[in-house]
Amino acid sequence: MSRSRSDRPESAVVREILEWARLEPGLTLHRNIVSSRAAHLGCATGLGKGSPDLIGWLSVPVKSGKISVFVGIEVKRETGGVVADEQNDWIERIRRAGGIAGVARSVEDAQRIVTEGRLDLRRTLGG
C-alpha cells in the first residue's frame, strides 16, 4: 500500500524541493545537516540548532552583474510537522538580515517562498 501524498515523510518533501531547485534560475540549495547524525561522526556541520533544512542563495541580475541573497527553507511534513521556536527564530533572523526564508510543506510552498523573495528583492533594488 502506498502512502498518500499528505503522509509522506519530510525527507520526500526535501528531495522534491531539491529537484525543483536544480531547475530554478539563480537558485542554489543544499541540505543543512544539523543533528546527532553529524555529531556521532565527530564533526561539526550545519549552521546550528534550529537552522533551516535547506540553505543556499538566490542570485539575481543587476546592472553591474549579479547579487545573491541567503535562502533558508525549513521543511516539514505536509501534515503534523511542528515548527520549533528555534526554527522560527532562524527564519525571522534571516528575513531581518535581508534574506529569504520560510517553512515549506510542499514544493509549491518552496516555490512561493522563493518567488515572493525574488519579487521583494527586485522591489528593493528598484527593478
Backbone atoms as SQL, in Angstrom:
CREATE TABLE atoms (id INTEGER PRIMARY KEY, chain TEXT, resi INTEGER, resn TEXT, atom TEXT, x REAL, y REAL, z REAL);
INSERT INTO atoms VALUES
  (1, 'A', 1, 'MET', 'N', 0.845, -1.179, 0.000),
  (2, 'A', 1, 'MET', 'CA', 0.000, 0.000, 0.000),
  (3, 'A', 1, 'MET', 'C', 0.890, 1.241, 0.000),
  (4, 'A', 2, 'SER', 'N', 0.657, 2.158, -0.911),
  (5, 'A', 2, 'SER', 'CA', 1.492, 3.358, -0.988),
  (6, 'A', 2, 'SER', 'C', 0.940, 4.442, -0.069),
  (7, 'A', 3, 'ARG', 'N', 1.835, 5.312, 0.332),
  (8, 'A', 3, 'ARG', 'CA', 1.439, 6.417, 1.203),
  (9, 'A', 3, 'ARG', 'C', 0.697, 7.462, 0.396),
  (10, 'A', 4, 'SER', 'N', -0.247, 8.107, 1.039),
  (11, 'A', 4, 'SER', 'CA', -0.914, 9.222, 0.383),
  (12, 'A', 4, 'SER', 'C', 0.048, 10.400, 0.375),
  (13, 'A', 5, 'ARG', 'N', -0.217, 11.331, -0.486),
  (14, 'A', 5, 'ARG', 'CA', 0.658, 12.498, -0.608),
  (15, 'A', 5, 'ARG', 'C', 0.781, 13.231, 0.728),
  (16, 'A', 6, 'SER', 'N', -0.275, 13.259, 1.521),
  (17, 'A', 6, 'SER', 'CA', -0.270, 14.053, 2.750),
  (18, 'A', 6, 'SER', 'C', 0.481, 13.400, 3.910),
  (19, 'A', 7, 'ASP', 'N', 0.794, 12.106, 3.836),
  (20, 'A', 7, 'ASP', 'CA', 1.508, 11.496, 4.961),
  (21, 'A', 7, 'ASP', 'C', 2.921, 11.051, 4.590),
  (22, 'A', 8, 'ARG', 'N', 3.473, 11.635, 3.531),
  (23, 'A', 8, 'ARG', 'CA', 4.847, 11.329, 3.141),
  (24, 'A', 8, 'ARG', 'C', 5.811, 11.922, 4.165),
  (25, 'A', 9, 'PRO', 'N', 6.958, 11.278, 4.347),
  (26, 'A', 9, 'PRO', 'CA', 7.924, 11.806, 5.309),
  (27, 'A', 9, 'PRO', 'C', 8.558, 13.108, 4.812),
  (28, 'A', 10, 'GLU', 'N', 9.106, 13.847, 5.755),
  (29, 'A', 10, 'GLU', 'CA', 9.776, 15.111, 5.439),
  (30, 'A', 10, 'GLU', 'C', 10.874, 14.910, 4.395),
  (31, 'A', 11, 'SER', 'N', 11.590, 13.799, 4.476),
  (32, 'A', 11, 'SER', 'CA', 12.691, 13.552, 3.539),
  (33, 'A', 11, 'SER', 'C', 12.208, 13.523, 2.089),
  (34, 'A', 12, 'ALA', 'N', 10.997, 13.057, 1.852),
  (35, 'A', 12, 'ALA', 'CA', 10.452, 13.040, 0.486),
  (36, 'A', 12, 'ALA', 'C', 10.178, 14.463, 0.003),
  (37, 'A', 13, 'VAL', 'N', 9.687, 15.317, 0.884),
  (38, 'A', 13, 'VAL', 'CA', 9.435, 16.718, 0.529),
  (39, 'A', 13, 'VAL', 'C', 10.765, 17.410, 0.240),
  (40, 'A', 14, 'VAL', 'N', 11.782, 17.135, 1.056),
  (41, 'A', 14, 'VAL', 'CA', 13.118, 17.707, 0.830),
  (42, 'A', 14, 'VAL', 'C', 13.619, 17.322, -0.556),
  (43, 'A', 15, 'ARG', 'N', 13.532, 16.049, -0.906),
  (44, 'A', 15, 'ARG', 'CA', 14.011, 15.591, -2.230),
  (45, 'A', 15, 'ARG', 'C', 13.291, 16.302, -3.360),
  (46, 'A', 16, 'GLU', 'N', 11.980, 16.442, -3.238),
  (47, 'A', 16, 'GLU', 'CA', 11.209, 17.112, -4.292),
  (48, 'A', 16, 'GLU', 'C', 11.606, 18.581, -4.435),
  (49, 'A', 17, 'ILE', 'N', 11.821, 19.240, -3.312),
  (50, 'A', 17, 'ILE', 'CA', 12.221, 20.649, -3.359),
  (51, 'A', 17, 'ILE', 'C', 13.599, 20.776, -4.000),
  (52, 'A', 18, 'LEU', 'N', 14.538, 19.904, -3.634),
  (53, 'A', 18, 'LEU', 'CA', 15.871, 19.961, -4.233),
  (54, 'A', 18, 'LEU', 'C', 15.834, 19.681, -5.730),
  (55, 'A', 19, 'GLU', 'N', 14.987, 18.773, -6.159),
  (56, 'A', 19, 'GLU', 'CA', 14.833, 18.501, -7.602),
  (57, 'A', 19, 'GLU', 'C', 14.319, 19.741, -8.324),
  (58, 'A', 20, 'TRP', 'N', 13.311, 20.396, -7.750),
  (59, 'A', 20, 'TRP', 'CA', 12.779, 21.613, -8.356),
  (60, 'A', 20, 'TRP', 'C', 13.848, 22.709, -8.389),
  (61, 'A', 21, 'ALA', 'N', 14.576, 22.862, -7.275),
  (62, 'A', 21, 'ALA', 'CA', 15.557, 23.946, -7.152),
  (63, 'A', 21, 'ALA', 'C', 16.656, 23.845, -8.209),
  (64, 'A', 22, 'ARG', 'N', 17.012, 22.635, -8.615),
  (65, 'A', 22, 'ARG', 'CA', 18.050, 22.469, -9.635),
  (66, 'A', 22, 'ARG', 'C', 17.652, 23.112, -10.964),
  (67, 'A', 23, 'LEU', 'N', 16.362, 23.256, -11.187),
  (68, 'A', 23, 'LEU', 'CA', 15.864, 23.822, -12.441),
  (69, 'A', 23, 'LEU', 'C', 15.481, 25.290, -12.335),
  (70, 'A', 24, 'GLU', 'N', 15.498, 25.833, -11.126),
  (71, 'A', 24, 'GLU', 'CA', 15.064, 27.211, -10.902),
  (72, 'A', 24, 'GLU', 'C', 16.230, 28.172, -11.149),
  (73, 'A', 25, 'PRO', 'N', 16.090, 29.091, -12.109),
  (74, 'A', 25, 'PRO', 'CA', 17.194, 30.002, -12.442),
  (75, 'A', 25, 'PRO', 'C', 17.670, 30.817, -11.229),
  (76, 'A', 26, 'GLY', 'N', 18.981, 30.812, -11.024),
  (77, 'A', 26, 'GLY', 'CA', 19.597, 31.614, -9.975),
  (78, 'A', 26, 'GLY', 'C', 19.526, 31.029, -8.581),
  (79, 'A', 27, 'LEU', 'N', 18.852, 29.899, -8.397),
  (80, 'A', 27, 'LEU', 'CA', 18.671, 29.333, -7.058),
  (81, 'A', 27, 'LEU', 'C', 19.622, 28.165, -6.838),
  (82, 'A', 28, 'THR', 'N', 20.311, 28.196, -5.704),
  (83, 'A', 28, 'THR', 'CA', 21.169, 27.090, -5.280),
  (84, 'A', 28, 'THR', 'C', 20.758, 26.718, -3.865),
  (85, 'A', 29, 'LEU', 'N', 20.386, 25.459, -3.661),
  (86, 'A', 29, 'LEU', 'CA', 20.016, 24.971, -2.332),
  (87, 'A', 29, 'LEU', 'C', 20.818, 23.717, -1.998),
  (88, 'A', 30, 'HIS', 'N', 21.162, 23.588, -0.721),
  (89, 'A', 30, 'HIS', 'CA', 21.869, 22.424, -0.204),
  (90, 'A', 30, 'HIS', 'C', 21.208, 21.984, 1.093),
  (91, 'A', 31, 'ARG', 'N', 21.340, 20.697, 1.406),
  (92, 'A', 31, 'ARG', 'CA', 20.870, 20.215, 2.704),
  (93, 'A', 31, 'ARG', 'C', 21.777, 20.760, 3.787),
  (94, 'A', 32, 'ASN', 'N', 21.190, 21.181, 4.862),
  (95, 'A', 32, 'ASN', 'CA', 21.913, 21.678, 6.029),
  (96, 'A', 32, 'ASN', 'C', 21.737, 20.630, 7.121),
  (97, 'A', 33, 'ILE', 'N', 22.751, 19.842, 7.352),
  (98, 'A', 33, 'ILE', 'CA', 22.615, 18.731, 8.291),
  (99, 'A', 33, 'ILE', 'C', 23.086, 19.162, 9.669),
  (100, 'A', 34, 'VAL', 'N', 22.129, 19.300, 10.584),
  (101, 'A', 34, 'VAL', 'CA', 22.409, 19.651, 11.973),
  (102, 'A', 34, 'VAL', 'C', 21.657, 18.633, 12.817),
  (103, 'A', 35, 'SER', 'N', 22.372, 17.645, 13.302),
  (104, 'A', 35, 'SER', 'CA', 21.683, 16.612, 14.067),
  (105, 'A', 35, 'SER', 'C', 22.686, 15.709, 14.746),
  (106, 'A', 36, 'SER', 'N', 22.158, 14.726, 15.438),
  (107, 'A', 36, 'SER', 'CA', 23.022, 13.739, 16.069),
  (108, 'A', 36, 'SER', 'C', 23.753, 12.917, 15.019),
  (109, 'A', 37, 'ARG', 'N', 23.219, 12.880, 13.792),
  (110, 'A', 37, 'ARG', 'CA', 23.918, 12.162, 12.714),
  (111, 'A', 37, 'ARG', 'C', 25.301, 12.772, 12.497),
  (112, 'A', 38, 'ALA', 'N', 25.389, 14.085, 12.514),
  (113, 'A', 38, 'ALA', 'CA', 26.675, 14.751, 12.338),
  (114, 'A', 38, 'ALA', 'C', 27.538, 14.579, 13.584),
  (115, 'A', 39, 'ALA', 'N', 26.934, 14.711, 14.752),
  (116, 'A', 39, 'ALA', 'CA', 27.685, 14.627, 15.999),
  (117, 'A', 39, 'ALA', 'C', 28.327, 13.254, 16.175),
  (118, 'A', 40, 'HIS', 'N', 27.635, 12.200, 15.812),
  (119, 'A', 40, 'HIS', 'CA', 28.217, 10.871, 16.013),
  (120, 'A', 40, 'HIS', 'C', 29.379, 10.607, 15.070),
  (121, 'A', 41, 'LEU', 'N', 29.496, 11.415, 14.019),
  (122, 'A', 41, 'LEU', 'CA', 30.639, 11.296, 13.116),
  (123, 'A', 41, 'LEU', 'C', 31.840, 12.088, 13.621),
  (124, 'A', 42, 'GLY', 'N', 31.625, 12.832, 14.717),
  (125, 'A', 42, 'GLY', 'CA', 32.707, 13.591, 15.302),
  (126, 'A', 42, 'GLY', 'C', 33.046, 14.867, 14.557),
  (127, 'A', 43, 'CYS', 'N', 32.069, 15.394, 13.832),
  (128, 'A', 43, 'CYS', 'CA', 32.343, 16.630, 13.095),
  (129, 'A', 43, 'CYS', 'C', 31.215, 17.626, 13.300),
  (130, 'A', 44, 'ALA', 'N', 31.571, 18.873, 13.249),
  (131, 'A', 44, 'ALA', 'CA', 30.572, 19.935, 13.349),
  (132, 'A', 44, 'ALA', 'C', 30.124, 20.295, 11.939),
  (133, 'A', 45, 'THR', 'N', 28.846, 20.223, 11.698),
  (134, 'A', 45, 'THR', 'CA', 28.329, 20.584, 10.390),
  (135, 'A', 45, 'THR', 'C', 27.105, 21.448, 10.568),
  (136, 'A', 46, 'GLY', 'N', 26.691, 22.071, 9.500),
  (137, 'A', 46, 'GLY', 'CA', 25.481, 22.871, 9.532),
  (138, 'A', 46, 'GLY', 'C', 25.678, 24.187, 10.262),
  (139, 'A', 47, 'LEU', 'N', 24.608, 24.951, 10.324),
  (140, 'A', 47, 'LEU', 'CA', 24.655, 26.288, 10.898),
  (141, 'A', 47, 'LEU', 'C', 24.285, 26.327, 12.369),
  (142, 'A', 48, 'GLY', 'N', 23.800, 25.255, 12.916),
  (143, 'A', 48, 'GLY', 'CA', 23.456, 25.235, 14.335),
  (144, 'A', 48, 'GLY', 'C', 22.005, 24.862, 14.561),
  (145, 'A', 49, 'LYS', 'N', 21.698, 24.608, 15.812),
  (146, 'A', 49, 'LYS', 'CA', 20.365, 24.158, 16.195),
  (147, 'A', 49, 'LYS', 'C', 19.286, 25.129, 15.714),
  (148, 'A', 50, 'GLY', 'N', 18.273, 24.583, 15.070),
  (149, 'A', 50, 'GLY', 'CA', 17.149, 25.381, 14.601),
  (150, 'A', 50, 'GLY', 'C', 17.329, 25.951, 13.213),
  (151, 'A', 51, 'SER', 'N', 18.544, 25.858, 12.654),
  (152, 'A', 51, 'SER', 'CA', 18.752, 26.419, 11.320),
  (153, 'A', 51, 'SER', 'C', 17.982, 25.606, 10.276),
  (154, 'A', 52, 'PRO', 'N', 17.619, 26.247, 9.149),
  (155, 'A', 52, 'PRO', 'CA', 16.753, 25.603, 8.157),
  (156, 'A', 52, 'PRO', 'C', 17.345, 24.338, 7.539),
  (157, 'A', 53, 'ASP', 'N', 16.467, 23.441, 7.130),
  (158, 'A', 53, 'ASP', 'CA', 16.874, 22.190, 6.497),
  (159, 'A', 53, 'ASP', 'C', 17.601, 22.420, 5.179),
  (160, 'A', 54, 'LEU', 'N', 17.149, 23.405, 4.424),
  (161, 'A', 54, 'LEU', 'CA', 17.756, 23.715, 3.129),
  (162, 'A', 54, 'LEU', 'C', 18.303, 25.136, 3.179),
  (163, 'A', 55, 'ILE', 'N', 19.568, 25.294, 2.789),
  (164, 'A', 55, 'ILE', 'CA', 20.187, 26.609, 2.770),
  (165, 'A', 55, 'ILE', 'C', 20.880, 26.823, 1.431),
  (166, 'A', 56, 'GLY', 'N', 21.023, 28.074, 1.079),
  (167, 'A', 56, 'GLY', 'CA', 21.708, 28.389, -0.163),
  (168, 'A', 56, 'GLY', 'C', 21.566, 29.859, -0.483),
  (169, 'A', 57, 'TRP', 'N', 21.453, 30.174, -1.765),
  (170, 'A', 57, 'TRP', 'CA', 21.356, 31.559, -2.193),
  (171, 'A', 57, 'TRP', 'C', 20.539, 31.677, -3.464),
  (172, 'A', 58, 'LEU', 'N', 20.034, 32.872, -3.655),
  (173, 'A', 58, 'LEU', 'CA', 19.326, 33.229, -4.879),
  (174, 'A', 58, 'LEU', 'C', 20.098, 34.371, -5.515),
  (175, 'A', 59, 'SER', 'N', 20.546, 34.174, -6.742),
  (176, 'A', 59, 'SER', 'CA', 21.269, 35.204, -7.483),
  (177, 'A', 59, 'SER', 'C', 20.329, 35.870, -8.464),
  (178, 'A', 60, 'VAL', 'N', 20.394, 37.192, -8.511),
  (179, 'A', 60, 'VAL', 'CA', 19.565, 37.943, -9.462),
  (180, 'A', 60, 'VAL', 'C', 20.457, 38.914, -10.221),
  (181, 'A', 61, 'PRO', 'N', 20.147, 39.124, -11.498),
  (182, 'A', 61, 'PRO', 'CA', 20.959, 40.057, -12.281),
  (183, 'A', 61, 'PRO', 'C', 20.698, 41.505, -11.883),
  (184, 'A', 62, 'VAL', 'N', 21.756, 42.295, -11.877),
  (185, 'A', 62, 'VAL', 'CA', 21.685, 43.738, -11.681),
  (186, 'A', 62, 'VAL', 'C', 22.579, 44.366, -12.744),
  (187, 'A', 63, 'LYS', 'N', 22.518, 45.669, -12.887),
  (188, 'A', 63, 'LYS', 'CA', 23.289, 46.347, -13.941),
  (189, 'A', 63, 'LYS', 'C', 24.770, 46.008, -13.905),
  (190, 'A', 64, 'SER', 'N', 25.329, 45.902, -12.716),
  (191, 'A', 64, 'SER', 'CA', 26.770, 45.652, -12.595),
  (192, 'A', 64, 'SER', 'C', 27.134, 44.170, -12.576),
  (193, 'A', 65, 'GLY', 'N', 26.189, 43.298, -12.787),
  (194, 'A', 65, 'GLY', 'CA', 26.463, 41.860, -12.775),
  (195, 'A', 65, 'GLY', 'C', 25.347, 41.091, -12.116),
  (196, 'A', 66, 'LYS', 'N', 25.560, 40.657, -10.872),
  (197, 'A', 66, 'LYS', 'CA', 24.501, 39.992, -10.114),
  (198, 'A', 66, 'LYS', 'C', 24.808, 40.084, -8.636),
  (199, 'A', 67, 'ILE', 'N', 23.768, 39.940, -7.843),
  (200, 'A', 67, 'ILE', 'CA', 23.918, 39.846, -6.398),
  (201, 'A', 67, 'ILE', 'C', 23.211, 38.575, -5.948),
  (202, 'A', 68, 'SER', 'N', 23.600, 38.117, -4.794),
  (203, 'A', 68, 'SER', 'CA', 22.996, 36.908, -4.236),
  (204, 'A', 68, 'SER', 'C', 22.552, 37.179, -2.811),
  (205, 'A', 69, 'VAL', 'N', 21.438, 36.575, -2.437),
  (206, 'A', 69, 'VAL', 'CA', 20.940, 36.677, -1.068),
  (207, 'A', 69, 'VAL', 'C', 20.778, 35.272, -0.493),
  (208, 'A', 70, 'PHE', 'N', 20.931, 35.195, 0.807),
  (209, 'A', 70, 'PHE', 'CA', 20.819, 33.923, 1.520),
  (210, 'A', 70, 'PHE', 'C', 19.376, 33.420, 1.476),
  (211, 'A', 71, 'VAL', 'N', 19.224, 32.115, 1.321),
  (212, 'A', 71, 'VAL', 'CA', 17.908, 31.471, 1.341),
  (213, 'A', 71, 'VAL', 'C', 17.937, 30.354, 2.384),
  (214, 'A', 72, 'GLY', 'N', 16.914, 30.312, 3.232),
  (215, 'A', 72, 'GLY', 'CA', 16.759, 29.238, 4.200),
  (216, 'A', 72, 'GLY', 'C', 15.335, 28.729, 4.174),
  (217, 'A', 73, 'ILE', 'N', 15.170, 27.436, 3.944),
  (218, 'A', 73, 'ILE', 'CA', 13.830, 26.843, 3.904),
  (219, 'A', 73, 'ILE', 'C', 13.763, 25.712, 4.928),
  (220, 'A', 74, 'GLU', 'N', 12.883, 25.878, 5.884),
  (221, 'A', 74, 'GLU', 'CA', 12.609, 24.832, 6.873),
  (222, 'A', 74, 'GLU', 'C', 11.540, 23.926, 6.275),
  (223, 'A', 75, 'VAL', 'N', 11.836, 22.641, 6.155),
  (224, 'A', 75, 'VAL', 'CA', 10.914, 21.696, 5.532),
  (225, 'A', 75, 'VAL', 'C', 10.215, 20.875, 6.603),
  (226, 'A', 76, 'LYS', 'N', 8.909, 20.741, 6.444),
  (227, 'A', 76, 'LYS', 'CA', 8.095, 19.924, 7.350),
  (228, 'A', 76, 'LYS', 'C', 7.224, 18.983, 6.539),
  (229, 'A', 77, 'ARG', 'N', 6.793, 17.906, 7.181),
  (230, 'A', 77, 'ARG', 'CA', 5.815, 17.019, 6.539),
  (231, 'A', 77, 'ARG', 'C', 4.588, 17.828, 6.182),
  (232, 'A', 78, 'GLU', 'N', 3.850, 17.340, 5.223),
  (233, 'A', 78, 'GLU', 'CA', 2.663, 18.078, 4.774),
  (234, 'A', 78, 'GLU', 'C', 1.604, 18.163, 5.854),
  (235, 'A', 79, 'THR', 'N', 1.561, 17.189, 6.748),
  (236, 'A', 79, 'THR', 'CA', 0.641, 17.259, 7.883),
  (237, 'A', 79, 'THR', 'C', 1.391, 16.847, 9.143),
  (238, 'A', 80, 'GLY', 'N', 1.174, 17.580, 10.210),
  (239, 'A', 80, 'GLY', 'CA', 1.696, 17.173, 11.503),
  (240, 'A', 80, 'GLY', 'C', 3.061, 17.688, 11.906),
  (241, 'A', 81, 'GLY', 'N', 3.848, 18.199, 10.997),
  (242, 'A', 81, 'GLY', 'CA', 5.167, 18.696, 11.365),
  (243, 'A', 81, 'GLY', 'C', 5.058, 20.011, 12.127),
  (244, 'A', 82, 'VAL', 'N', 5.729, 20.093, 13.254),
  (245, 'A', 82, 'VAL', 'CA', 5.664, 21.280, 14.103),
  (246, 'A', 82, 'VAL', 'C', 6.947, 22.089, 13.940),
  (247, 'A', 83, 'VAL', 'N', 6.804, 23.392, 13.789),
  (248, 'A', 83, 'VAL', 'CA', 7.950, 24.288, 13.678),
  (249, 'A', 83, 'VAL', 'C', 8.358, 24.700, 15.091),
  (250, 'A', 84, 'ALA', 'N', 9.595, 24.361, 15.475),
  (251, 'A', 84, 'ALA', 'CA', 10.089, 24.678, 16.812),
  (252, 'A', 84, 'ALA', 'C', 10.405, 26.167, 16.935),
  (253, 'A', 85, 'ASP', 'N', 10.430, 26.643, 18.170),
  (254, 'A', 85, 'ASP', 'CA', 10.753, 28.050, 18.422),
  (255, 'A', 85, 'ASP', 'C', 12.100, 28.432, 17.813),
  (256, 'A', 86, 'GLU', 'N', 13.112, 27.561, 17.967),
  (257, 'A', 86, 'GLU', 'CA', 14.439, 27.848, 17.412),
  (258, 'A', 86, 'GLU', 'C', 14.386, 27.986, 15.895),
  (259, 'A', 87, 'GLN', 'N', 13.534, 27.194, 15.244),
  (260, 'A', 87, 'GLN', 'CA', 13.393, 27.270, 13.790),
  (261, 'A', 87, 'GLN', 'C', 12.725, 28.569, 13.378),
  (262, 'A', 88, 'ASN', 'N', 11.679, 28.962, 14.095),
  (263, 'A', 88, 'ASN', 'CA', 11.040, 30.258, 13.825),
  (264, 'A', 88, 'ASN', 'C', 12.022, 31.406, 14.033),
  (265, 'A', 89, 'ASP', 'N', 12.849, 31.305, 15.073),
  (266, 'A', 89, 'ASP', 'CA', 13.846, 32.351, 15.341),
  (267, 'A', 89, 'ASP', 'C', 14.810, 32.490, 14.169),
  (268, 'A', 90, 'TRP', 'N', 15.292, 31.364, 13.634),
  (269, 'A', 90, 'TRP', 'CA', 16.204, 31.410, 12.485),
  (270, 'A', 90, 'TRP', 'C', 15.524, 32.068, 11.283),
  (271, 'A', 91, 'ILE', 'N', 14.312, 31.679, 11.013),
  (272, 'A', 91, 'ILE', 'CA', 13.586, 32.246, 9.863),
  (273, 'A', 91, 'ILE', 'C', 13.478, 33.755, 10.004),
  (274, 'A', 92, 'GLU', 'N', 13.111, 34.222, 11.187),
  (275, 'A', 92, 'GLU', 'CA', 12.972, 35.657, 11.416),
  (276, 'A', 92, 'GLU', 'C', 14.311, 36.382, 11.310),
  (277, 'A', 93, 'ARG', 'N', 15.376, 35.778, 11.834),
  (278, 'A', 93, 'ARG', 'CA', 16.698, 36.409, 11.744),
  (279, 'A', 93, 'ARG', 'C', 17.160, 36.524, 10.299),
  (280, 'A', 94, 'ILE', 'N', 16.914, 35.497, 9.500),
  (281, 'A', 94, 'ILE', 'CA', 17.280, 35.546, 8.077),
  (282, 'A', 94, 'ILE', 'C', 16.522, 36.659, 7.382),
  (283, 'A', 95, 'ARG', 'N', 15.228, 36.737, 7.635),
  (284, 'A', 95, 'ARG', 'CA', 14.404, 37.785, 7.000),
  (285, 'A', 95, 'ARG', 'C', 14.854, 39.181, 7.415),
  (286, 'A', 96, 'ARG', 'N', 15.114, 39.367, 8.715),
  (287, 'A', 96, 'ARG', 'CA', 15.559, 40.682, 9.191),
  (288, 'A', 96, 'ARG', 'C', 16.888, 41.093, 8.564),
  (289, 'A', 97, 'ALA', 'N', 17.723, 40.127, 8.228),
  (290, 'A', 97, 'ALA', 'CA', 19.027, 40.405, 7.615),
  (291, 'A', 97, 'ALA', 'C', 18.917, 40.623, 6.102),
  (292, 'A', 98, 'GLY', 'N', 17.702, 40.515, 5.563),
  (293, 'A', 98, 'GLY', 'CA', 17.513, 40.739, 4.130),
  (294, 'A', 98, 'GLY', 'C', 17.479, 39.475, 3.300),
  (295, 'A', 99, 'GLY', 'N', 17.517, 38.328, 3.957),
  (296, 'A', 99, 'GLY', 'CA', 17.471, 37.053, 3.242),
  (297, 'A', 99, 'GLY', 'C', 16.043, 36.592, 2.987),
  (298, 'A', 100, 'ILE', 'N', 15.941, 35.436, 2.377),
  (299, 'A', 100, 'ILE', 'CA', 14.671, 34.820, 2.024),
  (300, 'A', 100, 'ILE', 'C', 14.527, 33.570, 2.885),
  (301, 'A', 101, 'ALA', 'N', 13.408, 33.441, 3.591),
  (302, 'A', 101, 'ALA', 'CA', 13.233, 32.283, 4.464),
  (303, 'A', 101, 'ALA', 'C', 11.763, 31.987, 4.683),
  (304, 'A', 102, 'GLY', 'N', 11.471, 30.716, 4.956),
  (305, 'A', 102, 'GLY', 'CA', 10.116, 30.318, 5.255),
  (306, 'A', 102, 'GLY', 'C', 10.023, 28.831, 5.516),
  (307, 'A', 103, 'VAL', 'N', 8.810, 28.391, 5.790),
  (308, 'A', 103, 'VAL', 'CA', 8.519, 26.983, 6.040),
  (309, 'A', 103, 'VAL', 'C', 7.803, 26.419, 4.827),
  (310, 'A', 104, 'ALA', 'N', 8.281, 25.283, 4.349),
  (311, 'A', 104, 'ALA', 'CA', 7.667, 24.634, 3.191),
  (312, 'A', 104, 'ALA', 'C', 7.216, 23.229, 3.564),
  (313, 'A', 105, 'ARG', 'N', 5.966, 22.934, 3.235),
  (314, 'A', 105, 'ARG', 'CA', 5.412, 21.598, 3.424),
  (315, 'A', 105, 'ARG', 'C', 5.208, 20.900, 2.081),
  (316, 'A', 106, 'SER', 'N', 5.623, 21.604, 1.010),
  (317, 'A', 106, 'SER', 'CA', 5.480, 21.072, -0.344),
  (318, 'A', 106, 'SER', 'C', 6.394, 21.866, -1.270),
  (319, 'A', 107, 'VAL', 'N', 6.564, 21.366, -2.484),
  (320, 'A', 107, 'VAL', 'CA', 7.322, 22.101, -3.498),
  (321, 'A', 107, 'VAL', 'C', 6.642, 23.431, -3.771),
  (322, 'A', 108, 'GLU', 'N', 5.328, 23.429, -3.792),
  (323, 'A', 108, 'GLU', 'CA', 4.589, 24.668, -4.061),
  (324, 'A', 108, 'GLU', 'C', 4.882, 25.733, -3.006),
  (325, 'A', 109, 'ASP', 'N', 5.006, 25.326, -1.744),
  (326, 'A', 109, 'ASP', 'CA', 5.365, 26.273, -0.693),
  (327, 'A', 109, 'ASP', 'C', 6.756, 26.849, -0.939),
  (328, 'A', 110, 'ALA', 'N', 7.707, 25.990, -1.306),
  (329, 'A', 110, 'ALA', 'CA', 9.072, 26.456, -1.586),
  (330, 'A', 110, 'ALA', 'C', 9.072, 27.421, -2.768),
  (331, 'A', 111, 'GLN', 'N', 8.312, 27.107, -3.792),
  (332, 'A', 111, 'GLN', 'CA', 8.210, 27.991, -4.959),
  (333, 'A', 111, 'GLN', 'C', 7.673, 29.359, -4.548),
  (334, 'A', 112, 'ARG', 'N', 6.662, 29.368, -3.702),
  (335, 'A', 112, 'ARG', 'CA', 6.071, 30.621, -3.225),
  (336, 'A', 112, 'ARG', 'C', 7.091, 31.433, -2.433),
  (337, 'A', 113, 'ILE', 'N', 7.818, 30.777, -1.539),
  (338, 'A', 113, 'ILE', 'CA', 8.831, 31.463, -0.721),
  (339, 'A', 113, 'ILE', 'C', 9.867, 32.128, -1.620),
  (340, 'A', 114, 'VAL', 'N', 10.369, 31.398, -2.603),
  (341, 'A', 114, 'VAL', 'CA', 11.404, 31.936, -3.487),
  (342, 'A', 114, 'VAL', 'C', 10.844, 33.015, -4.405),
  (343, 'A', 115, 'THR', 'N', 9.655, 32.794, -4.949),
  (344, 'A', 115, 'THR', 'CA', 9.048, 33.795, -5.837),
  (345, 'A', 115, 'THR', 'C', 8.800, 35.102, -5.103),
  (346, 'A', 116, 'GLU', 'N', 8.226, 35.023, -3.905),
  (347, 'A', 116, 'GLU', 'CA', 7.990, 36.239, -3.116),
  (348, 'A', 116, 'GLU', 'C', 9.307, 36.911, -2.748),
  (349, 'A', 117, 'GLY', 'N', 10.312, 36.122, -2.400),
  (350, 'A', 117, 'GLY', 'CA', 11.623, 36.684, -2.076),
  (351, 'A', 117, 'GLY', 'C', 12.252, 37.369, -3.271),
  (352, 'A', 118, 'ARG', 'N', 12.124, 36.760, -4.436),
  (353, 'A', 118, 'ARG', 'CA', 12.662, 37.352, -5.669),
  (354, 'A', 118, 'ARG', 'C', 11.967, 38.682, -5.969),
  (355, 'A', 119, 'LEU', 'N', 10.646, 38.723, -5.806),
  (356, 'A', 119, 'LEU', 'CA', 9.900, 39.962, -6.052),
  (357, 'A', 119, 'LEU', 'C', 10.292, 41.045, -5.054),
  (358, 'A', 120, 'ASP', 'N', 10.423, 40.690, -3.778),
  (359, 'A', 120, 'ASP', 'CA', 10.851, 41.651, -2.757),
  (360, 'A', 120, 'ASP', 'C', 12.236, 42.199, -3.085),
  (361, 'A', 121, 'LEU', 'N', 13.129, 41.320, -3.523),
  (362, 'A', 121, 'LEU', 'CA', 14.473, 41.752, -3.863),
  (363, 'A', 121, 'LEU', 'C', 14.476, 42.712, -5.043),
  (364, 'A', 122, 'ARG', 'N', 13.680, 42.407, -6.049),
  (365, 'A', 122, 'ARG', 'CA', 13.589, 43.308, -7.208),
  (366, 'A', 122, 'ARG', 'C', 13.029, 44.665, -6.809),
  (367, 'A', 123, 'ARG', 'N', 12.026, 44.674, -5.940),
  (368, 'A', 123, 'ARG', 'CA', 11.463, 45.954, -5.461),
  (369, 'A', 123, 'ARG', 'C', 12.529, 46.743, -4.696),
  (370, 'A', 124, 'THR', 'N', 13.281, 46.052, -3.864),
  (371, 'A', 124, 'THR', 'CA', 14.331, 46.707, -3.084),
  (372, 'A', 124, 'THR', 'C', 15.399, 47.308, -3.995),
  (373, 'A', 125, 'LEU', 'N', 15.721, 46.590, -5.058),
  (374, 'A', 125, 'LEU', 'CA', 16.765, 47.053, -5.978),
  (375, 'A', 125, 'LEU', 'C', 16.244, 48.058, -7.005),
  (376, 'A', 126, 'GLY', 'N', 14.942, 48.276, -6.989),
  (377, 'A', 126, 'GLY', 'CA', 14.368, 49.257, -7.916),
  (378, 'A', 126, 'GLY', 'C', 14.182, 48.730, -9.313),
  (379, 'A', 127, 'GLY', 'N', 14.019, 47.426, -9.457),
  (380, 'A', 127, 'GLY', 'CA', 13.853, 46.873, -10.805),
  (381, 'A', 127, 'GLY', 'C', 12.683, 46.042, -10.871);
